[in-house]
Amino acid sequence: MKCVTYKCVVIFILIKFGNCADKHTQRSHDDEDDSDDDNYDVNELETEFGQDEEYHPDANQARYGAVGDPIPLFKTDPDKSARRIDYGPVGGPIKITTIQTCIVPPPEKEKTKKQSTKSRFGYYPTDDFQFPPQIQTDQSEEPSTVQEVKDVGLEYESLNKMFSNQRLNNENYYQDEYSTYQAMSFYRLDYSGNFIVMNTTDYQILGFDKYAVKYSLKTRLELILCNYNVVWMHMPNAEYPKSVIYKRFKRLFFLSFDYQIVKIKFTNNKWEKKFLNLPRDFYLYDRDEKGIFFRLTPDQYTVQPTSYGGFRYILNPGVKCRMVTIGESTLFLHNPQHNYVRTLSYFNKNSLRFYFPTFIMVYECVDNQWRRYFIKKEKSK
């Protein structure tokens, strides 16, 4: 009986000891957690990432900010997947800075630098450069069947309304990265009498810089558009221009004819014309292999009006001027000891200037007598 009582006492003591051991372990664990919470320093997170440093999440956190930050770095519009909203820095206030639309150009119209050449002034177009760069659809045109079919009563206002509804697209137009000119187009007529856009098979670029571009026309120019507005249109039985100069900053066109220059300038929200008559008694000559002088054609030089009311004649590369006449008088004969003149200015019928690399030859008519003197050019430092 005593043994049974002793065993019961021992079992009871063991049970009590086990419960006390469990309570002590749990209390120690809680004390340890409380100690860690009391010693937690926020600066540890700042030291690891830094408040002023930008946190870059890994691939699994690409749509979220820093750890524990629910603000997304970017968000996609569920209605328009092509639009993307950019947010401010992580942790800062959400601000919509830009809304960008992703535009992917067609692969066949990929931009290239093959149509440009590098010089000390930057990139300039080569001979095959299209300006404005345009892609013309194939037209099976027979030159012998070209018909000039026009509506004589078609006014500029109706043409403006017709072309203003047109929109350029990636299939027939793309802007080269080196050209910054406004949307300007030349048009000619096809064999059915419809307007079609001209390209480099219809004209040649003779000069190009950031201020102006000069076109030498190979086919008949019928229409000029700028920003979908009619600048100039050919009238029936009128002469066709030989060349066109476009100065984009001044919004100015010069159309050169045999004996006239048409100046078209954008003024008061419209294109205004001014007609400048070239001197008819002023001619430039070259000499053939037999020594016979022949007159230079307007295709061999460019005529530009000057701010003084005169005209500047600029010879094309390779063209030589060996004689100049005014009226019935021979004014200038080339001296073999000098270079060929490249540019000359006609101020009026009594004053002309010939520009050479090292000097300027001046002709002035006083009392019906031509006088010549020279002005030496200063060397550029």
NORVEN-V559677 format. One record per residue. N is the residue number from 0. OMEGA is omega as a letter, one per 40 degrees, with the letter a starting at -180 (* if undefined). Layout:
BEGIN
<<N & OMEGA> <N & OMEGA>>
END
This chain:
BEGIN
<<0 & i> <1 & i> <2 & a> <3 & i> <4 & a> <5 & i> <6 & i> <7 & i> <8 & a> <9 & i> <10 & a> <11 & i> <12 & i> <13 & i> <14 & i> <15 & a> <16 & i> <17 & i> <18 & i> <19 & i> <20 & i> <21 & a> <22 & i> <23 & i> <24 & a> <25 & a> <26 & i> <27 & i> <28 & i> <29 & i> <30 & a> <31 & i> <32 & i> <33 & i> <34 & i> <35 & i> <36 & a> <37 & a> <38 & a> <39 & a> <40 & a> <41 & a> <42 & i> <43 & i> <44 & i> <45 & i> <46 & a> <47 & a> <48 & a> <49 & i> <50 & a> <51 & a> <52 & i> <53 & a> <54 & i> <55 & a> <56 & i> <57 & a> <58 & a> <59 & a> <60 & a> <61 & a> <62 & a> <63 & i> <64 & i> <65 & a> <66 & a> <67 & i> <68 & a> <69 & a> <70 & i> <71 & i> <72 & i> <73 & a> <74 & i> <75 & i> <76 & a> <77 & a> <78 & a> <79 & a> <80 & a> <81 & a> <82 & a> <83 & i> <84 & i> <85 & a> <86 & a> <87 & a> <88 & a> <89 & i> <90 & a> <91 & i> <92 & a> <93 & i> <94 & i> <95 & a> <96 & a> <97 & i> <98 & a> <99 & i> <100 & a> <101 & i> <102 & a> <103 & a> <104 & i> <105 & a> <106 & a> <107 & i> <108 & a> <109 & a> <110 & a> <111 & i> <112 & a> <113 & a> <114 & a> <115 & i> <116 & a> <117 & i> <118 & a> <119 & i> <120 & a> <121 & a> <122 & i> <123 & a> <124 & i> <125 & a> <126 & a> <127 & a> <128 & i> <129 & i> <130 & e> <131 & a> <132 & a> <133 & i> <134 & a> <135 & i> <136 & a> <137 & i> <138 & i> <139 & a> <140 & i> <141 & a> <142 & a> <143 & a> <144 & a> <145 & a> <146 & i> <147 & a> <148 & a> <149 & i> <150 & a> <151 & a> <152 & a> <153 & a> <154 & a> <155 & a> <156 & a> <157 & i> <158 & i> <159 & i> <160 & a> <161 & a> <162 & i> <163 & i> <164 & a> <165 & i> <166 & i> <167 & i> <168 & a> <169 & a> <170 & a> <171 & a> <172 & i> <173 & a> <174 & i> <175 & a> <176 & a> <177 & i> <178 & a> <179 & a> <180 & i> <181 & a> <182 & a> <183 & a> <184 & i> <185 & i> <186 & i> <187 & i> <188 & i> <189 & a> <190 & i> <191 & a> <192 & i> <193 & i> <194 & i> <195 & a> <196 & i> <197 & i> <198 & a> <199 & i> <200 & a> <201 & i> <202 & i> <203 & i> <204 & a> <205 & a> <206 & a> <207 & i> <208 & a> <209 & a> <210 & a> <211 & i> <212 & a> <213 & i> <214 & i> <215 & a> <216 & i> <217 & i> <218 & a> <219 & i> <220 & a> <221 & a> <222 & i> <223 & i> <224 & i> <225 & a> <226 & i> <227 & i> <228 & a> <229 & i> <230 & a> <231 & i> <232 & a> <233 & i> <234 & i> <235 & i> <236 & i> <237 & a> <238 & i> <239 & i> <240 & i> <241 & a> <242 & a> <243 & i> <244 & a> <245 & i> <246 & a> <247 & a> <248 & i> <249 & a> <250 & a> <251 & i> <252 & i> <253 & i> <254 & a> <255 & i> <256 & a> <257 & a> <258 & a> <259 & i> <260 & i> <261 & i> <262 & a> <263 & a> <264 & i> <265 & a> <266 & i> <267 & i> <268 & i> <269 & i> <270 & a> <271 & a> <272 & i> <273 & a> <274 & a> <275 & a> <276 & i> <277 & i> <278 & a> <279 & a> <280 & a> <281 & a> <282 & i> <283 & a> <284 & i> <285 & a> <286 & a> <287 & a> <288 & i> <289 & i> <290 & a> <291 & i> <292 & i> <293 & a> <294 & i> <295 & i> <296 & i> <297 & i> <298 & a> <299 & i> <300 & i> <301 & i> <302 & i> <303 & i> <304 & i> <305 & i> <306 & i> <307 & i> <308 & i> <309 & a> <310 & i> <311 & i> <312 & a> <313 & a> <314 & i> <315 & i> <316 & i> <317 & i> <318 & a> <319 & i> <320 & a> <321 & i> <322 & i> <323 & i> <324 & i> <325 & a> <326 & i> <327 & a> <328 & i> <329 & a> <330 & a> <331 & i> <332 & a> <333 & i> <334 & a> <335 & i> <336 & a> <337 & i> <338 & i> <339 & i> <340 & i> <341 & a> <342 & i> <343 & a> <344 & i> <345 & i> <346 & i> <347 & a> <348 & a> <349 & a> <350 & i> <351 & i> <352 & i> <353 & a> <354 & i> <355 & a> <356 & a> <357 & a> <358 & i> <359 & i> <360 & a> <361 & i> <362 & i> <363 & i> <364 & a> <365 & a> <366 & i> <367 & i> <368 & i> <369 & i> <370 & a> <371 & i> <372 & a> <373 & i> <374 & a> <375 & i> <376 & i> <377 & i> <378 & i> <379 & a> <380 & *>>
END
